[in-house]
Amino acid sequence: MPEEYWANALFSIIPTILVGGIFWFILRTIVRADRTSRRVYDKIEAEERAKAGLAPKTEASTKS
């Protein structure tokens, strides 16, 4: 009887843990991709501002 109980408990919790792990991995990937794309966009914007002869973007002007 106790072996059945622990086997059922284990088989009940494993799918929840696996789905949670997959969800965490997907969200982590999305957040990292967003952070990387923002960093690349800022770099491209800085290069374009320099080509146009504009002043670099300041930290105060980006926080609106």
C-alpha positions in Angstrom: 0.0 0.0 0.0 2.6 2.6 0.9 4.5 1.9 -2.4 1.3 2.6 -4.4 0.8 5.8 -2.5 4.3 7.1 -3.2 4.1 6.0 -6.8 0.8 7.8 -7.3 2.2 10.9 -5.6 5.3 10.8 -7.8 3.3 10.3 -11.0 1.0 13.1 -10.0 3.7 15.7 -9.4 6.1 14.9 -12.3 3.8 16.3 -15.1 3.3 19.5 -13.0 7.0 19.9 -12.6 7.8 19.3 -16.3 5.1 21.7 -17.5 6.4 24.3 -15.0 10.0 23.8 -16.2 8.9 24.2 -19.9 7.0 27.3 -19.0 9.9 28.8 -17.2 12.3 28.0 -20.0 10.0 29.6 -22.6 9.5 32.8 -20.6 13.3 33.0 -19.9 14.0 32.7 -23.6 11.4 35.4 -24.4 12.8 37.8 -21.8 16.4 37.2 -23.0 15.4 37.7 -26.7 13.7 41.0 -25.8 16.7 42.2 -23.8 19.0 41.4 -26.7 16.8 43.0 -29.3 16.6 46.2 -27.2 20.3 46.3 -26.8 20.9 45.9 -30.6 18.2 48.5 -31.4 19.9 51.0 -29.0 23.3 50.3 -30.6 21.8 50.9 -34.1 20.0 54.0 -33.0 23.3 55.4 -31.5 25.1 54.7 -34.8 22.4 56.4 -36.8 22.3 59.4 -34.5 26.1 59.7 -34.9 25.8 59.5 -38.7 23.2 62.2 -38.7 25.4 64.4 -36.4 22.9 64.4 -33.5 23.9 64.4 -29.9 23.9 60.9 -28.2 20.7 60.0 -26.3 21.0 60.8 -22.6 19.7 58.6 -19.8 17.3 61.4 -18.7 15.7 61.7 -22.1 15.0 57.9 -22.3 13.1 57.8 -19.1 9.8 59.5 -20.1 
